[in-house]
Amino acid sequence: MKLFFKSLCCALAISCLLSMTGFCGACNDIENQVFRLHILANSDSADDQSLKLKVRDGILDYTQKIFKDCKNKEQSMMLAERNLENIENYAQSLIYEYGYNYNVNVYITKMPFSTRTYQEFKLPAGKYDALRVVIGKGEGHNWWCVLYPALCLPSAEGNELNKAMNDKERDIVTESDKYEIKFKFVEIFEGLCSWF
């Protein structure tokens, strides 16, 4: 009886691992197709958080001209790289305009994100390429969205996910309730990978 129970537990564990393999692969594919925007406030004070949102609005308006015709993540990243100095100068001018003297740093990085919900979709945890805007000390709460596919740009048409992702990937990000437990496993797995 003990042997049967151990065999049953092993079979269940293997079954869970195999079912997660496809899901993890699809989540990895999503990571490879998404370019995010991450803005970090100077601090958590009400003024600094308000400034972060003003800078966000300005950057989204400014970058919509840059990213509006992008066909894929690589093109978005290339245009971001070409325009880094302009984006940083624009963000810096906004900070001065609002009466602050914080420095701002804008760069492209690959960074870990936990599972994040955004309006009607959820992105799984993972390491994503991102355009990162750090205001001042960068010790406050952040704000994030997705530059490609253009899910947070004012000019977004609403069908950007259809252009950038296949049916399985779209299902994962838009029907996230079906995958809640799997999202948690992916988050734990990504956390362990980051820890190692």
N, C-alpha and C positions, 0 to 999 in steps of 0.2 A: 504494500500500500504506500509506504514511504517513497519507494522508487517511482511509482506511478505519479505521485504528487510532485516530486522533483522534475520528472519528465514533462508534466503538464505545465509547470512554472517556466521551464526552459523554452518550451514550445510557444508559450504566450509571450515571453520576452523577445524571442526571435521574430515572431509575427509582428509585434509592435515596432521593432527595429526596421523590418522590411517595409512596413507601411509608411514609416517616416522617411525612408530613403527617397522615394519619389517626391514627397512633399518638400523635403530639404533641398532637393535638386531644383524644384520649381522656385523655391524661395531664393536660391542662389541665382537663378536666371533673372528674377525680378531685380535683385541687387545690381546685376550687370547691365540693366536697362534703364536705371533710374539715376538722375542727377538731382541732388537735393540742395536746398538753400538753408543755411543754418546761421541765425543771428543771435549773438550772445551779448546781453546787456552788461554795462559796467558793474552794476550792483542790483540788489533787489529793492532799492528804495522806489517809491512811487514815481518820483521824477525820472529816474534812470529807466524804469520800465516803460514809462510814457515815451521817453526819447527813443527807446528801442523800437516801439511801434511806429513812430514817425519816420525813423530811418528805414524800417521795413517797407512802409508805404512808398517812400521815395524810391527805394531800390527796385521794388516791383514795377513801378511806373517806368523808371529809367531802363530797366533790363528787358522790358517787354519788346522794345525796338530791336534789341540784340537777339533775343531768342525766339521771336514770333514765327520764323519760317524754318526752324530746326527740324530735321527729318529723323534724327537719332541722337542718342546720348553722346556719342563721340563728337558730333558736330557741335552740340551744346557746350561740351567741355572745351573744345578748341576755341570757340567764340568767347567763352568766359576767360580763358587764358589770354587771348589777344586783348581783351578789354579790362583785365584786372586793374590796371593803373587808373583807367577812366572811372571804373566803378568805385574804387577806393577814394579817388579825388572827389567824386560826387557825394559819397557818404560823408566824407570829411567836411565838405561844404555845408551839408545839411546840419551836421552837429554844431558847427560854428553859427549857422543861421539861427538855430534854436537856443543859442546863448551858452553853449558848453565848450570847454576846451579839451575834451578827451581826444586822444589819438584813436584812429581806427585802423585795423589791419584786415585786409581782404586777401584770401588765398584759397587755393583749391587743395583739398585734402581727402584722404580716405579715412573715415572715422566710424566708430561703432554707434549705432542707433538701437534703442530698444524698440519693441513693437509699438507703433504709433498709429493712432486713429486720426483721420482727417476727413471731416464731413461724412461722405458716403463710402469711404474706403479705409482699409487698414493695411499698412505696410509691415511685413514681418521684420523682426530683429535681424541685424546683420551689419556688415561693414559696407557703407555706401560712399561713393564719391560725392563730395559736396563743395559748394561755394560757401566758404565760411567768412562771416563778418564778425569781428570781435571789437566791441566798443570799449574803450578804456581798459580797465583791468580784466574785463570779461568774467566777472565773478557773480553775475546775476543770472536769473532764469533766462532760458533761451526761447526762441521761436523758430519754427522750421516749416518748410513746405517743399514742394517738388517743382523744380524748374523744367525738367524733362522726364516724362511727358508734361506739358505745360498745364499743370493742375492748379497753380496758384497765380498765374499771370492774369491780369485783367482781361486780356484778349482771348483767353482760353475759350474754345468753342463747346466743350463738354464731351467730345468724342476722342479725346487724346489717348485715353487708355486703349481704345480700339485700335488706334494706329500703332501703339508701342508694344502691346502685349498680346500673346496668343490667348486662346479661350481658357486654358487651365490657369494661367497667371492672372487673368482678369477675374476669374472665379475666386481665386484665393484672396485678392485684395478687395473685391466688392461683396462677396458672400462670407465675410470673415466669421460670422457666428458659427458656421459649420466647422470652422477650423480652430476654434478658441483653444482647445487643449494642445493641438499641434503647434500653434503659435507659441504657447508657453514652453514647449519642449525646445523649439528652435531658439527661443530667447535664452534658455538655460544652456543649450549647447554653445551658442555664440559667446555667452559669458564665460564658459569654461575655456573656449578657444582663446579669448582675450586674456584670460588669467594666465594660461600657459605661455 
